[in-house]
Amino acid sequence: MKWQGRRESGNVEDRRGMSSGGKVVAGGGIIGIIILLVNIFGGENAQMLTPVLEQMNQQPATEQTQQRPLSEEEELIGKFVKVNFGMMEDTWSKIFAENNIDYRNPKMVLFTDAVETACGSATAASGPFYCPGDEKVYMDMAFFEELRTRFGAKGGDFAIAYVMAHEFGHHLQTVLGTSGKVRQLQQKVGEAEGNKLSVALELQADFYAGVWASHNKDVLEEGDIDEALSAAEAVGDDAIQSKMQGHVVPETFTHGTSEQRKHWFMKGYTSGDIRQGDTFAELDN
């Protein structure tokens, strides 16, 4: 990506290497892996983390008090994140204004190992997520090494941008009221239908990520879109289940298949039109 020299967002809080100011669960083990698999690209499902994490926090904990300076590489990644977040702010404020929709920016928190949120405590094992309670995106950058080495994604700067844009998409759903309506519907239907609604919500966030990319083609370089598609493929429900348990159980999908995630990102990218992202119309397809 050609991101250098652009405006940095003032809505990014960098807590990497800093004390969380609270207790951090020692270890995590299998529970941590399960949380990663269930909540990767957490979105609205981040709220479902709270009961599990509260139970984990009843285990022996240690105070996280160490502080350390960030390395040059970490400083550079921080600048990259702030510039990308700024581009997302600019893009979506413009699109919402053009469509006469009220808009407000989210915030973003970079953290290491563990973090306290309005949706409860979370660890790096939960993957990147958006908390509607405080309208913040939370991200431990170690996730992207996990994405590359464990789940086979290509990596690269635009893989990071894609994940950020996906989580930013969940904020758009909060502003538009979509996520609130989905939560209400999920309380009225069974698990299978609730999972379908979750899939539609996640695929719409992928679509919004594609729309953002479409409106910022001037910063794209050769291979960037391939990086995004590789990341989307790696975190498809079918890909994760196949890798981790050797078979897939479609009725348990909550985020969509690899093909669905790539399809909706590309639909957003090729159309650039926020009005073409009705993933809920295709729930039964």
Buried (B, 14 or more C-beta within 10 A) or exposed (E): BEBEEBEBBEBBEBBBBBEBEEBBBEEBEEBBEBBBBBBBBBBBBBBBBBEBBEEBBEEEBEEBEEEEEBEEEBEEBBBBBBBBBBBBBBBBEEBBEEEEEEBEBBBBBBBBBBBBBEBBBBBBBBBBBBBBBEBBBBBBBEBBEBBBEBBBBBBBBBBBBBBBBBBBBBBBBBBBEBBEBBBEEBEEEEEEEBBBBBBBBBBBBBBBBBBBBBBBEEBBEEEBBEBBBBBBBBBBBBBBBEEBEEEBEEEEBBBBBBEBBBBBBBBBBEBBEBEEBEBBEEEEE
